[in-house]
């Protein structure tokens, strides 16, 4: 016996309450209608109630999904990660083939795809289109949602051929999207797309709009949090920078204190070099204003000429200058005077750099470094350069004091013997001179003022001993060695032309007036003979040369021309060697064989040359009176010629 149904509508109500499938509800409604328990109108009411319940449950489900999405998005603070999460969640909720976000660029008046999920082609990911074109452009240009069931065939869309080709290549048929609005500003759009035709329901559109609104809020939070984190990081960075700067300033103050102490050190340049190298590391050299080495961590791998040029460039620019040429190291010469000079530079030849050191417009010296000069190293070097300029000025003051002492010493020793004070001998050791030892007195003639020559020589680092001063309108240098050639060369580097006569006193024991007089006579003889920019002693000029000490250059020229001008003209016109032949003949004591051997010619050749000489000078050139005058003229001409590689400058070995 079947169970009796107490209420014929109970199955219908059960289908509604259980939210069963619509087919089950329709079967129950058909059965109730057939049994005449419900009219057709009542069945329609039941169907509307079912539809309303189903919409409510779907809305409840969507709201739950939105709540979960909101919770998830709030935890994300990275901007790009936030956008990826939004498009991924939107695509998943709607079950779409793809989802993406477009952003507006109002500067270029275009919208572009920024973040995608499910897009297959690179071209689609990189779509950029003018605002107002396409579905994406239409949404981004407005403030409401929009969809295209069949994008390519939709006549309401403003199509761009290139974009349509990209859409076809991706296989997209339907597109729907909602705008991203923040504070009334349209940021872009959130879109979904399908590779088949799909009409999106109002609920689905509402869902995308809700996700778009959540995205705007989440983006605002993410940017706010990102800005806050950036501000905190900037604060931490600034705090760390301040601590680093504080530590650096303390270190630099200690460095400057150590540099100041160098001024009172027994070895100021040595201690200065040590402090700078310890603080900034790397190779370092100190040079003078001529590029000469003063101190360094090792031999300076560049020639003085390259350093001097780079130093001048650095001084003009006030910045680092490359040392363009690399060569051998430079050493220190020997000479007289006191004082030390420094040169500076930073440059690029072989990794060398040079920075000029000066005071006002004056070049005082500098620092040479090796390797790259970065900002920190440059700051250290410039601080060191300031102290180096102080050391150079102290040096200069010391040189001026030394110059006064040297001037007094020189004047005291050049007085007549009867006026010489024996107590001055006690001061000789200060200038490298020793009682009872030889003394060289150099008298310098130049086209520059004597005071300028004194300043130049006193500033040179080459002098190891001696004294230099102005005396009688010329510069006098007294020392324990012959430094005549060094004086000429050093002054030439300063573009100063100089000629030096040298007198020698066998032993220091009193006045040096006689040696000074000899030096003056030697100098006068050199000038009369036309010898310029050289140095010589009376012995090197010989007796004939010294006889010219009271002559003028014109008188010497007249004597030479009077005796041997025909030979000189003949040699000049024909490239012969009659003057040299006659000198060898006289110097060989008129012995033809020895003269021929000296000249490396056959005796017959020598006889032929002597016959030519007789034809030019006359047969009486053999006589004692005439030959003596010719020999003097030859000696004077020989002194004037000064050809180092010529046999004419050396005497035959008899």
SVG drawing of the C-alpha trace seen along z (x, -y; Angstrom):
<svg xmlns="http://www.w3.org/2000/svg" viewBox="-8 -96 168 98">
<polyline fill="none" stroke="black" stroke-width="0.4" points="0.0,0.0 1.5,-3.3 2.2,-6.1 -0.4,-8.8 0.8,-12.4 -0.5,-14.6 -0.1,-17.8 0.1,-17.7 2.2,-21.0 4.9,-19.6 7.1,-18.3 6.9,-21.8 7.9,-23.5 10.7,-21.0 12.1,-21.8 12.1,-25.5 13.6,-25.1 16.3,-22.8 17.2,-25.0 17.2,-21.9 17.7,-22.1 15.0,-23.9 14.0,-20.6 13.0,-19.0 10.9,-22.1 9.3,-22.0 8.4,-18.3 6.8,-19.0 4.9,-21.9 3.6,-19.9 2.5,-17.1 0.7,-19.6 -0.9,-21.2 -2.1,-17.9 -3.5,-17.0 -5.2,-20.4 -3.5,-21.4 -2.1,-24.5 -3.4,-26.7 -1.1,-27.9 -1.0,-31.4 0.0,-29.9 2.8,-27.9 4.1,-31.2 4.2,-32.7 6.2,-29.7 8.6,-30.1 9.1,-33.8 9.8,-33.0 12.4,-30.3 14.0,-32.8 14.2,-35.4 15.7,-32.9 18.3,-31.8 19.3,-35.4 19.6,-36.1 21.8,-33.1 24.0,-34.0 24.3,-37.6 25.1,-36.2 27.8,-34.0 29.2,-36.9 29.3,-39.1 31.1,-36.4 33.6,-36.2 34.0,-39.9 34.5,-39.9 37.2,-37.2 38.8,-39.1 38.8,-42.4 40.5,-40.6 43.1,-39.1 43.8,-42.4 44.2,-44.4 47.2,-42.2 49.0,-43.0 51.1,-46.2 53.1,-45.9 51.6,-47.8 52.3,-45.3 51.4,-42.3 48.1,-44.0 47.2,-44.4 48.1,-40.8 45.9,-39.6 42.9,-41.7 43.0,-40.4 43.6,-36.8 40.7,-36.8 38.3,-38.5 39.1,-36.0 38.6,-33.1 35.2,-34.4 33.7,-35.0 35.3,-31.9 36.6,-34.1 39.3,-33.2 41.3,-36.3 41.3,-39.4 43.4,-42.5 43.8,-46.1 44.3,-49.1 45.7,-52.4 45.2,-55.9 48.1,-58.1 46.8,-61.7 50.1,-63.1 50.0,-61.0 46.2,-60.7 46.2,-57.0 45.3,-53.9 47.5,-50.8 47.3,-47.3 49.4,-47.1 48.6,-43.8 47.2,-40.6 46.1,-37.1 45.3,-34.4 46.5,-36.5 48.4,-34.3 50.1,-36.8 52.7,-39.4 51.1,-41.8 47.8,-41.8 49.8,-42.4 51.3,-45.5 48.2,-47.1 48.2,-50.9 45.3,-52.8 44.0,-56.3 41.4,-57.2 37.9,-56.5 38.8,-53.7 37.8,-50.0 36.0,-48.6 39.1,-49.1 39.4,-52.7 35.7,-53.3 35.6,-52.3 38.8,-54.1 37.5,-57.3 34.2,-57.2 32.9,-56.4 30.6,-53.5 30.8,-49.8 30.6,-48.5 30.6,-45.2 30.9,-43.9 29.3,-40.4 31.1,-40.2 34.0,-42.7 35.0,-42.6 31.4,-42.9 30.2,-45.4 29.3,-48.7 29.2,-50.8 32.9,-50.4 35.5,-52.8 37.8,-50.3 41.6,-50.6 42.8,-48.2 46.0,-47.4 44.2,-46.7 41.6,-44.6 44.3,-42.4 45.8,-41.9 42.3,-41.0 41.8,-38.4 45.2,-37.0 44.4,-36.5 41.0,-34.9 39.0,-37.3 35.2,-37.5 33.5,-39.1 34.9,-41.9 33.4,-43.5 34.9,-46.0 34.3,-48.5 36.2,-51.8 38.8,-52.3 37.8,-55.6 39.6,-57.2 38.5,-60.6 36.6,-61.3 39.8,-60.6 39.6,-57.9 42.7,-55.7 41.8,-53.1 39.6,-50.0 39.3,-46.4 38.3,-44.1 37.4,-40.4 37.4,-38.8 36.3,-35.5 37.4,-33.5 33.7,-32.8 30.5,-35.0 29.2,-35.7 26.6,-38.1 27.5,-39.2 24.6,-39.4 23.8,-42.3 25.2,-40.4 28.4,-39.7 28.8,-43.3 28.0,-44.3 30.7,-41.9 33.3,-43.4 32.3,-46.9 32.6,-45.8 36.0,-44.3 37.0,-47.5 35.9,-49.6 37.8,-47.3 40.8,-47.6 40.7,-51.3 40.5,-51.2 43.2,-48.6 45.4,-50.5 45.0,-53.6 45.9,-51.7 48.9,-50.0 50.2,-53.4 49.7,-54.9 51.5,-52.1 54.2,-52.1 54.6,-55.9 54.8,-55.4 57.3,-52.6 59.3,-54.7 59.3,-57.6 60.5,-55.3 63.2,-53.9 64.2,-57.4 64.3,-58.4 66.5,-55.4 68.7,-56.2 69.1,-59.8 69.9,-58.8 72.5,-56.4 73.9,-59.0 74.1,-61.5 75.9,-59.0 78.3,-58.2 78.9,-62.0 79.4,-62.5 82.0,-59.8 83.7,-61.2 83.9,-64.7 85.4,-63.4 88.0,-61.5 88.7,-64.5 89.2,-66.7 91.7,-64.3 93.4,-64.1 93.6,-67.9 95.0,-68.1 97.7,-65.6 98.5,-67.7 98.8,-70.9 101.4,-69.1 103.5,-68.5 104.4,-72.2 106.4,-71.9 107.9,-68.5 111.6,-68.1 110.7,-66.5 107.5,-68.3 107.2,-66.8 108.0,-63.3 105.4,-63.4 102.9,-65.1 103.4,-62.3 103.0,-59.6 99.7,-61.1 98.1,-61.5 99.1,-58.0 97.8,-56.5 94.4,-58.3 93.7,-57.8 95.9,-54.9 97.6,-54.4 100.8,-55.8 101.6,-59.5 104.3,-61.9 105.1,-65.5 106.7,-67.6 107.8,-71.2 106.5,-73.9 108.8,-72.5 107.6,-68.9 110.7,-67.9 110.3,-65.1 110.5,-66.0 109.0,-63.0 107.1,-59.9 106.1,-56.4 108.4,-55.1 110.2,-56.4 108.0,-58.7 107.1,-56.9 106.9,-60.1 109.4,-62.6 109.7,-66.1 108.6,-67.6 105.3,-65.7 104.7,-66.6 105.5,-70.3 103.0,-70.5 100.3,-68.7 101.0,-70.9 100.5,-74.0 97.2,-72.7 96.0,-71.9 97.0,-75.3 95.0,-77.0 91.9,-74.9 92.0,-74.5 91.1,-70.9 92.8,-67.5 94.9,-67.2 96.3,-64.0 100.0,-63.3 100.1,-62.7 103.5,-61.1 105.0,-58.3 108.8,-58.0 111.5,-57.3 111.7,-58.7 113.4,-61.9 116.2,-62.5 117.7,-65.4 120.6,-67.3 123.5,-68.9 124.1,-72.6 124.2,-75.5 121.6,-77.4 118.9,-76.4 115.2,-75.8 112.9,-73.1 110.2,-73.3 107.2,-71.1 105.0,-70.4 101.7,-68.8 99.4,-67.1 96.8,-64.5 96.5,-62.9 95.8,-60.0 99.0,-58.9 99.7,-55.4 97.1,-56.1 98.8,-59.3 96.8,-62.4 98.1,-65.8 96.5,-68.7 98.2,-72.1 98.8,-73.7 99.0,-77.4 98.2,-80.6 96.1,-83.2 97.4,-83.2 100.8,-81.7 101.8,-78.1 103.5,-76.6 103.6,-72.9 101.4,-69.9 100.5,-66.2 100.7,-63.4 98.5,-60.3 98.1,-57.0 94.8,-55.4 91.2,-56.7 90.4,-59.8 86.8,-59.4 84.8,-62.0 86.0,-60.9 89.7,-60.7 89.4,-64.1 88.1,-65.7 91.0,-64.3 93.5,-65.5 92.1,-69.0 92.2,-69.2 95.8,-68.0 96.6,-70.5 95.6,-73.4 98.1,-72.2 100.8,-71.6 100.4,-75.2 101.1,-76.3 104.2,-74.1 105.3,-75.7 104.8,-79.2 106.8,-78.3 109.5,-77.0 109.4,-80.2 109.8,-82.3 112.7,-80.0 114.3,-80.5 114.0,-84.3 115.7,-84.2 118.4,-81.8 118.9,-84.2 119.6,-87.0 122.1,-84.8 123.8,-83.7 124.0,-87.3 125.8,-88.4 128.1,-85.3 129.0,-86.0 129.7,-89.7 131.8,-88.9 134.1,-86.6 134.5,-88.8 136.0,-91.8 139.7,-92.6 142.0,-90.3 143.0,-93.1 139.3,-93.6 138.4,-90.0 137.1,-88.9 138.5,-85.5 135.3,-84.8 133.5,-84.3 135.3,-81.0 133.2,-79.6 130.1,-80.2 131.4,-78.4 130.2,-75.0 126.6,-76.2 126.9,-76.6 128.7,-73.3 132.2,-74.8 135.2,-73.6 138.2,-75.5 141.3,-74.3 139.2,-72.7 138.8,-74.0 136.1,-76.6 134.5,-77.3 133.3,-80.9 130.8,-81.1 129.9,-84.4 126.6,-84.3 125.8,-86.7 122.3,-86.7 119.8,-88.8 117.6,-88.7 118.1,-90.8 120.6,-89.4 118.0,-89.5 115.7,-87.2 118.6,-84.8 119.2,-84.7 115.5,-83.9 115.5,-81.2 118.6,-79.5 117.6,-79.7 114.3,-78.0 115.9,-75.1 116.0,-71.8 119.2,-70.8 121.7,-72.7 123.2,-70.5 125.7,-73.0 126.9,-76.6 125.7,-80.1 124.2,-82.3 123.8,-86.1 123.8,-89.3 127.2,-91.0 128.4,-93.8 125.4,-93.6 125.8,-89.9 124.9,-86.6 127.7,-84.9 127.5,-81.3 130.0,-79.9 130.3,-76.1 132.5,-73.2 132.0,-71.8 131.9,-73.0 128.2,-73.4 128.6,-75.8 126.8,-73.4 124.1,-72.7 123.4,-76.5 123.2,-76.9 120.8,-74.0 118.6,-74.8 118.2,-78.4 117.5,-77.3 114.5,-75.3 113.2,-78.6 113.7,-80.1 116.7,-82.2 119.8,-82.3 123.0,-82.3 126.8,-82.2 129.0,-81.2 132.6,-82.1 134.3,-80.0 137.3,-80.9 138.9,-78.3 140.5,-78.9 142.7,-75.9 141.8,-76.1 139.4,-78.1 141.3,-80.2 140.3,-83.8 139.0,-86.2 137.8,-84.8 138.3,-88.1 141.0,-86.7 138.9,-83.7 136.0,-86.1 138.2,-88.3 139.4,-85.3 135.7,-84.2 134.9,-87.7 137.8,-87.8 136.9,-84.3 133.3,-85.4 134.4,-88.6 136.7,-86.5 133.8,-84.1 131.6,-87.0 134.3,-88.5 134.8,-85.2 131.1,-84.9 130.7,-81.9 127.1,-82.0 125.0,-79.7 128.0,-77.7 130.3,-77.6 134.1,-77.6 137.1,-78.0 140.2,-80.0 142.1,-76.7 139.5,-75.6 139.9,-78.9 143.7,-78.8 146.1,-81.6 145.0,-82.9 141.4,-82.9 142.1,-84.8 144.1,-87.4 140.7,-88.3 139.2,-89.2 139.7,-92.9 138.7,-92.7 135.4,-93.2 133.6,-90.6 134.3,-92.8 138.0,-93.0 138.1,-89.2 136.2,-88.8 138.6,-91.2 141.7,-89.3 140.3,-86.0 139.1,-87.3 142.4,-89.1 144.4,-85.9 142.3,-82.9 139.2,-84.4 140.3,-83.0 140.5,-79.5 137.1,-79.8 135.5,-81.0 137.1,-78.2 135.9,-75.6 132.4,-77.1 132.1,-77.2 133.7,-73.8 133.0,-71.7 136.8,-71.3 138.7,-71.1 141.6,-73.5 141.1,-75.3 141.1,-71.9 144.1,-70.8 146.1,-73.9 145.2,-73.5 146.4,-69.9 149.6,-70.9 150.5,-73.5 149.3,-71.2 151.6,-68.4 154.6,-70.7 154.5,-71.1 155.2,-67.3 153.4,-66.3 153.3,-62.6 151.8,-62.9 149.3,-65.5 148.2,-63.2 147.7,-60.3 145.6,-62.6 143.4,-63.7 143.3,-60.1 144.5,-61.2 147.4,-60.2 150.6,-62.4 150.2,-63.3 146.7,-64.6 148.1,-66.7 150.8,-68.1 148.1,-69.1 146.1,-70.8 149.1,-72.7 149.8,-73.9 146.3,-75.1 146.7,-76.9 149.9,-78.6 148.0,-79.7 145.2,-81.2 147.3,-82.8 150.5,-83.6 153.9,-81.9 154.9,-83.9 152.5,-82.0 155.5,-79.7 157.4,-82.6 157.6,-82.9 155.8,-86.2 153.0,-85.3 152.5,-81.8 152.2,-82.9 149.4,-85.3 147.7,-82.6 148.0,-80.1 146.3,-82.7 143.5,-83.2 143.0,-79.4 142.8,-79.1 140.3,-81.9 138.2,-80.4 138.5,-77.0 137.1,-78.4 134.2,-80.1 133.4,-77.0 132.8,-74.6 131.8,-71.7 131.9,-68.7 132.2,-66.0 134.8,-67.6 138.5,-66.6 139.1,-70.4 138.2,-70.5 140.8,-68.1 144.6,-68.3 146.7,-65.6 148.6,-63.3 152.2,-64.1"/>
</svg>
